[in-house]
């Protein structure tokens, strides 16, 4: 059965990969084909612009009557092609669809005598610079008068609006493709995380269900041992049974927490100092003898209230303290919890003097399944972050970590 389930999981993985790869290939093929069409359209647009400029160059001085000149100017205006016509050593006499004001009578008088290399007005300087820019892209078309071999002028033309749009179209398509691929990758990543989250939620609820019955039985047996020890005057056994009862109640609380994973917890005003001190006291009583030199302190001002769930917040501090103790190891060390209030939130720093986290691993400490311990599932910090961010609208960050010096986590929670 296990082998068959793994097979189905592989089929789902390969099917998703196949669909993603297929969509990517189709999108890339459409991009390549679209670029091919765009290149063809650009070639045709350039050819049309060239032919139109050649036509203007051939007929501009063949127009003799006013009506024909009007028709020619109408054609020039409707073409939307930026054109500058020059004669007499490069002096511009006609222009259209360029960012320069229309020619006036004063301009015409100046044009006849102007030095092309030193235009006398801003308008003419701009025209000369424009047609020289056009010539760097498109070779100018000669203007000839019937009966003469040498050209008497030139038609300088720039890219049409269609050419300009087509020039940027491949980049637009590439941007759309990259955005689509990014969204698709994020979507697949979200689906994967959602599937992992569903698995962990199911495992947590099933674990809570399985632990419920033996915990209830153990609590009953512990109560029986304590009652017998009290009746027989065995105070040490009664005290041990009482501590066992506290631990079993803690396990029962943890089981209840697991059963609530995946459901929205009830939030209310919580005294943060009481939560922190209770968690610290629990760990103090259970530090092994080999860690007698390790201290756990809480500096949380009284009446510091936040909006949250008390049981889940205890879980947050338990996980952070447990990680700190694991980082310290069997030697001496210090774990500190400090809290300070701000107008809209409360900052809680959990610091230790443990071995620290290498720089290359700091970005991965909140990834599910990542752990630096020889034993462990790598779920403590991801679960802690989810409790803080998803259930309490807060943030959990690794503020500082130096190898051999210690680590500092910051928990930011909204005030009540």
C-alpha positions as CSV (number, residue, x, y, z in Angstrom):
1,X,0.0,0.0,0.0
2,X,2.8,2.4,0.9
3,X,4.6,1.7,-2.4
4,X,1.3,2.3,-4.3
5,X,0.8,5.7,-2.5
6,X,4.3,6.7,-3.4
7,X,3.7,5.8,-7.0
8,X,0.6,8.0,-7.0
9,X,2.5,10.8,-5.5
10,X,5.2,10.5,-8.2
11,X,2.5,10.5,-10.9
12,X,1.0,13.7,-9.5
13,X,4.5,15.3,-9.4
14,X,5.3,14.3,-12.9
15,X,1.9,15.3,-14.2
16,X,2.2,18.8,-12.7
17,X,5.8,19.1,-14.1
18,X,4.5,17.9,-17.5
19,X,1.7,20.5,-17.6
20,X,4.0,23.3,-16.5
21,X,6.6,22.3,-19.0
22,X,4.0,22.0,-21.8
23,X,2.6,25.5,-21.0
24,X,6.1,26.9,-20.9
25,X,7.0,25.4,-24.3
26,X,3.7,26.6,-25.8
27,X,4.2,30.1,-24.5
28,X,7.8,30.2,-25.7
29,X,6.8,29.0,-29.1
30,X,4.1,31.7,-29.3
31,X,6.7,34.2,-28.3
32,X,9.2,33.1,-30.9
33,X,6.5,33.0,-33.6
34,X,5.2,36.4,-32.6
35,X,8.7,37.8,-32.8
36,X,9.0,36.3,-36.3
37,X,5.8,38.0,-37.4
38,X,6.9,41.3,-35.8
39,X,10.2,41.1,-37.7
40,X,8.3,40.6,-41.0
41,X,6.0,43.5,-40.2
42,X,8.9,45.7,-39.4
43,X,10.5,44.8,-42.7
44,X,7.3,45.6,-44.6
45,X,6.9,48.9,-42.7
46,X,10.4,49.9,-43.5
47,X,10.0,49.0,-47.2
48,X,6.7,51.0,-47.3
49,X,8.5,54.0,-45.7
50,X,11.3,53.8,-48.1
51,X,9.0,53.5,-51.2
52,X,6.9,56.5,-50.0
53,X,10.0,58.6,-49.4
54,X,11.2,57.7,-52.9
55,X,7.9,58.7,-54.3
56,X,8.1,62.1,-52.6
57,X,11.6,62.6,-53.9
58,X,10.5,61.8,-57.4
59,X,7.4,64.0,-57.6
60,X,8.0,66.9,-55.2
61,X,9.5,69.2,-57.9
62,X,7.3,67.9,-60.7
63,X,4.3,69.5,-59.1
64,X,3.6,72.7,-60.9
65,X,0.0,73.8,-60.2
66,X,-1.5,74.7,-56.8
67,X,-4.0,71.8,-56.8
68,X,-1.3,69.1,-57.3
69,X,0.7,70.7,-54.6
70,X,-2.3,70.6,-52.2
71,X,-2.8,66.9,-53.1
72,X,0.8,66.1,-52.4
73,X,0.8,67.9,-49.0
74,X,-2.4,66.0,-48.2
75,X,-0.6,62.7,-49.0
76,X,2.3,63.7,-46.8
77,X,0.1,64.6,-43.9
78,X,-1.9,61.3,-44.1
79,X,1.2,59.1,-44.3
80,X,2.2,59.8,-40.6
81,X,5.8,59.3,-41.7
82,X,8.2,61.8,-40.2
83,X,9.8,63.6,-43.3
84,X,12.3,66.4,-43.7
85,X,13.0,67.6,-47.3
86,X,16.3,69.5,-47.8
87,X,17.8,71.3,-50.8
88,X,20.9,73.5,-51.4
89,X,23.5,71.8,-49.4
90,X,21.2,70.4,-46.8
91,X,18.9,73.3,-46.0
92,X,15.5,72.1,-44.8
93,X,12.6,73.5,-46.9
94,X,9.7,71.1,-45.9
95,X,9.0,69.0,-42.9
96,X,6.1,67.1,-41.4
97,X,5.3,64.8,-38.5
98,X,8.4,66.0,-36.7
99,X,8.4,67.8,-33.3
100,X,9.1,71.2,-34.9
101,X,6.7,74.0,-35.6
102,X,5.5,74.6,-39.2
103,X,7.5,76.8,-41.5
104,X,6.8,80.5,-41.6
105,X,7.7,83.1,-44.2
106,X,10.6,84.4,-42.0
107,X,12.0,80.8,-41.8
108,X,12.0,80.6,-45.6
109,X,14.0,83.7,-45.9
110,X,16.5,82.5,-43.4
111,X,16.7,79.0,-44.9
112,X,18.0,80.3,-48.3
113,X,21.2,81.8,-46.8
114,X,21.7,79.7,-43.6
115,X,24.9,77.8,-42.8
116,X,23.9,74.2,-42.3
117,X,26.8,73.6,-39.8
118,X,25.8,76.6,-37.8
119,X,22.0,77.1,-37.9
120,X,20.9,80.6,-36.7
121,X,17.7,79.6,-34.8
122,X,16.7,76.9,-32.4
123,X,14.1,75.5,-34.8
124,X,16.6,75.1,-37.6
125,X,19.2,73.6,-35.3
126,X,16.6,71.0,-34.2
127,X,15.7,70.3,-37.8
128,X,19.3,69.7,-38.9
129,X,19.9,67.5,-35.9
130,X,16.7,65.5,-36.6
131,X,17.4,64.7,-40.3
132,X,21.0,63.8,-39.5
133,X,19.6,61.4,-36.9
134,X,17.2,60.0,-39.5
135,X,20.1,59.5,-41.9
136,X,21.9,57.3,-39.4
137,X,19.0,54.8,-39.6
138,X,17.6,55.3,-43.1
139,X,19.5,56.3,-46.2
140,X,17.9,59.5,-47.6
141,X,16.1,59.4,-50.9
142,X,17.4,61.8,-53.7
143,X,15.2,64.5,-55.1
144,X,15.6,65.0,-58.8
145,X,14.3,67.4,-61.3
146,X,13.4,66.1,-64.8
147,X,16.3,66.5,-67.1
148,X,19.0,66.6,-64.4
149,X,21.2,63.8,-63.4
150,X,22.4,65.1,-60.0
151,X,19.9,65.3,-57.1
152,X,18.9,68.7,-56.1
153,X,17.7,67.7,-52.7
154,X,17.1,64.8,-50.3
155,X,14.1,63.3,-48.5
156,X,15.1,62.3,-45.0
157,X,12.6,60.1,-43.2
158,X,12.5,58.5,-39.7
159,X,10.6,55.5,-38.3
160,X,6.9,55.5,-38.6
161,X,4.7,55.2,-35.5
162,X,4.1,51.5,-36.5
163,X,7.8,50.9,-36.7
164,X,8.4,52.4,-33.3
165,X,5.7,50.3,-31.8
166,X,6.9,47.1,-33.5
167,X,10.5,47.9,-32.2
168,X,9.3,47.6,-28.6
169,X,6.8,44.8,-29.2
170,X,9.3,41.9,-28.6
171,X,10.3,43.4,-25.2
172,X,6.6,43.7,-24.3
173,X,5.9,40.1,-25.3
174,X,9.0,38.9,-23.4
175,X,7.9,40.9,-20.3
176,X,4.4,39.3,-20.5
177,X,6.0,35.8,-20.9
178,X,8.3,36.4,-17.9
179,X,5.4,37.7,-15.8
180,X,3.3,34.7,-16.8
181,X,6.1,32.3,-15.9
182,X,6.7,34.0,-12.6
183,X,3.0,33.8,-11.7
184,X,2.9,30.1,-12.8
185,X,6.0,29.3,-10.7
186,X,4.5,31.1,-7.7
187,X,1.2,29.3,-8.3
188,X,2.9,25.9,-8.3
189,X,4.9,26.9,-5.2
190,X,1.7,27.9,-3.4
191,X,0.0,24.7,-4.4
192,X,3.0,22.7,-3.1
193,X,3.1,24.6,0.2
194,X,-0.7,24.2,0.5
195,X,-0.4,20.5,0.0
196,X,2.4,20.3,2.5
197,X,0.4,22.4,5.0
198,X,-2.6,20.1,4.5
199,X,-0.4,17.1,5.2
200,X,1.0,18.6,8.4
201,X,-2.4,19.7,9.6
202,X,-3.7,16.1,9.0
203,X,-0.8,14.6,10.8
204,X,-1.2,17.0,13.7
205,X,-4.9,16.3,14.2
206,X,-4.3,12.5,13.9
207,X,-1.5,12.7,16.4
208,X,-3.7,14.6,18.8
209,X,-6.4,12.1,18.4
210,X,-4.1,9.1,19.0
211,X,-2.5,10.7,22.1
212,X,-5.8,11.7,23.7
213,X,-6.8,8.2,25.1
214,X,-3.4,7.2,26.7
215,X,-2.9,10.7,28.2
216,X,-6.3,10.4,29.9
217,X,-5.4,7.0,31.3
218,X,-1.9,8.2,32.5
219,X,-3.5,11.1,34.3
220,X,-5.8,8.6,36.0
221,X,-2.9,6.3,37.0
222,X,-0.9,9.3,38.3
223,X,-3.8,10.5,40.4
224,X,-4.1,7.0,41.9
225,X,-0.3,6.8,42.7
226,X,-0.5,10.2,44.4
227,X,-3.5,9.3,46.5
228,X,-1.8,6.0,47.6
229,X,1.4,7.9,48.4
230,X,-0.5,10.4,50.5
231,X,-2.4,7.7,52.4
232,X,0.9,5.9,53.2
233,X,2.7,9.1,54.1
234,X,5.3,8.9,51.3
235,X,5.8,12.6,50.6
236,X,8.6,12.1,48.0
237,X,6.5,9.8,45.9
238,X,3.5,12.1,46.2
239,X,5.6,15.1,45.1
240,X,7.0,13.1,42.1
241,X,3.5,12.0,41.1
242,X,2.4,15.6,41.3
243,X,5.2,16.7,39.0
244,X,4.3,13.9,36.6
245,X,0.7,15.2,36.7
246,X,2.0,18.7,35.7
247,X,3.9,17.2,32.8
248,X,0.9,15.1,31.7
249,X,-1.3,18.2,31.8
250,X,1.3,20.0,29.7
251,X,1.2,17.1,27.2
252,X,-2.6,17.3,27.2
253,X,-2.4,21.0,26.5
254,X,0.1,20.3,23.6
255,X,-2.3,17.7,22.3
256,X,-5.1,20.2,22.3
257,X,-2.8,22.6,20.5
258,X,-2.2,20.1,17.8
259,X,-5.9,19.4,17.4
260,X,-6.5,23.1,16.8
261,X,-3.9,23.4,13.9
262,X,-5.7,24.4,10.8
263,X,-8.6,26.1,12.5
264,X,-8.8,29.8,13.4
265,X,-8.1,30.3,17.1
266,X,-10.1,32.6,19.4
267,X,-8.2,35.8,20.2
268,X,-8.6,37.8,23.3
269,X,-6.7,40.2,25.5
270,X,-3.7,38.3,27.0
271,X,-1.3,39.3,29.8
272,X,2.1,38.7,28.0
273,X,4.1,38.8,31.2
274,X,2.1,36.0,32.8
275,X,2.5,33.9,29.7
276,X,6.3,34.4,29.5
277,X,6.9,33.9,33.3
278,X,4.8,30.7,33.3
279,X,6.8,29.3,30.3
280,X,10.1,30.2,31.9
281,X,9.1,28.6,35.2
282,X,8.1,25.4,33.5
283,X,11.5,25.1,31.9
284,X,13.4,26.1,35.0
285,X,12.0,23.2,37.0
286,X,13.0,20.8,34.2
287,X,16.5,21.8,33.4
288,X,18.7,18.7,33.7
289,X,21.5,18.7,36.3
290,X,24.2,19.0,33.6
291,X,22.7,22.4,32.7
292,X,22.7,23.8,36.2
293,X,24.7,26.8,35.0
294,X,22.2,27.7,32.3
295,X,19.8,30.6,33.2
296,X,16.4,31.5,31.7
297,X,15.1,35.0,32.5
298,X,12.1,37.0,31.5
299,X,12.0,40.8,31.6
300,X,8.5,41.5,30.6
301,X,6.7,44.6,32.1
302,X,3.5,43.9,33.9
303,X,0.1,44.8,32.4
304,X,1.6,44.4,29.0
305,X,-1.4,43.1,27.1
306,X,-1.7,41.9,23.5
307,X,-4.4,40.5,21.3
308,X,-3.8,36.8,21.0
309,X,-4.4,33.2,22.1
310,X,-2.7,32.3,25.4
311,X,-2.1,28.6,24.6
312,X,-0.6,29.3,21.2
313,X,1.6,32.1,22.6
314,X,2.9,29.7,25.2
315,X,3.8,27.4,22.3
316,X,5.7,30.2,20.6
317,X,7.8,30.9,23.7
318,X,8.3,27.2,24.4
319,X,9.7,26.6,20.8
320,X,12.0,29.6,21.0
321,X,13.3,28.7,24.4
322,X,13.8,25.0,23.5
323,X,15.7,26.1,20.3
324,X,17.8,28.4,22.5
325,X,18.6,25.6,25.0
326,X,19.5,23.2,22.1
327,X,21.9,25.9,20.7
328,X,23.5,26.3,24.1
329,X,24.0,22.5,24.5
330,X,25.3,21.0,27.7
331,X,27.5,23.8,28.8
332,X,26.6,27.0,30.6
333,X,24.6,29.7,28.9
334,X,21.9,32.3,29.1
335,X,18.4,32.6,27.6
336,X,16.7,36.0,27.9
337,X,13.2,37.2,27.1
338,X,12.8,40.9,26.9
339,X,9.6,42.9,25.9
340,X,9.0,46.5,25.2
341,X,5.7,48.2,24.3
342,X,5.2,50.6,21.3
343,X,2.0,52.5,20.4
344,X,0.6,49.8,18.2
345,X,2.6,46.7,18.9
346,X,4.8,44.9,21.4
347,X,8.3,43.7,20.6
348,X,9.6,40.6,22.3
349,X,13.3,39.6,21.9
350,X,14.3,36.0,22.7
351,X,18.1,35.8,22.8
352,X,20.6,33.1,23.8
353,X,24.4,32.7,24.1
354,X,24.5,29.5,22.1
355,X,26.5,28.4,19.1
356,X,24.7,30.7,16.6
357,X,23.6,30.0,13.0
358,X,26.1,30.2,10.1
359,X,25.4,33.0,7.7
360,X,24.6,30.7,4.8
361,X,21.8,29.0,6.7
362,X,20.0,32.0,8.2
363,X,17.6,32.4,5.2
364,X,16.5,28.7,5.6
365,X,15.7,28.5,9.3
366,X,12.0,29.1,8.7
367,X,11.7,26.6,5.9
368,X,9.7,23.4,6.8
369,X,12.0,20.4,7.1
370,X,15.2,22.4,7.6
371,X,17.2,21.6,10.8
372,X,20.8,21.8,12.0
373,X,20.2,19.1,14.6
374,X,21.0,15.4,14.1
375,X,17.4,14.6,15.2
376,X,14.4,16.7,14.5
377,X,11.7,17.3,11.9
378,X,12.6,21.0,11.3
379,X,9.0,22.1,12.0
380,X,9.5,24.1,15.2
381,X,10.4,27.5,13.8
382,X,8.1,27.3,10.7
383,X,5.2,26.4,13.0
384,X,6.1,29.2,15.4
385,X,6.2,31.7,12.6
386,X,2.8,30.5,11.3
387,X,1.3,31.0,14.8
388,X,2.7,34.5,15.1
389,X,2.0,35.7,11.5
390,X,-1.1,33.8,10.4
391,X,-3.0,33.6,13.7
392,X,-1.8,36.8,15.4
393,X,-1.1,39.2,12.5
394,X,2.4,39.7,13.9
395,X,5.9,39.0,12.6
396,X,8.8,36.7,13.6
397,X,12.3,37.5,12.4
398,X,15.8,36.3,13.0
399,X,17.4,39.6,14.0
400,X,21.0,38.6,14.7
401,X,23.1,35.5,14.9
402,X,26.9,35.2,15.3
403,X,28.7,31.8,15.4
404,X,29.8,31.2,19.0
405,X,28.1,34.3,20.3
406,X,24.4,33.5,20.1
407,X,21.1,34.3,18.4
408,X,18.3,36.8,18.7
409,X,14.8,36.4,17.5
410,X,12.2,39.2,17.4
411,X,8.5,38.6,17.9
412,X,6.3,41.6,17.1
413,X,2.6,41.3,18.2
414,X,-0.3,43.8,18.0
415,X,-1.4,45.4,21.2
416,X,-4.8,44.6,22.7
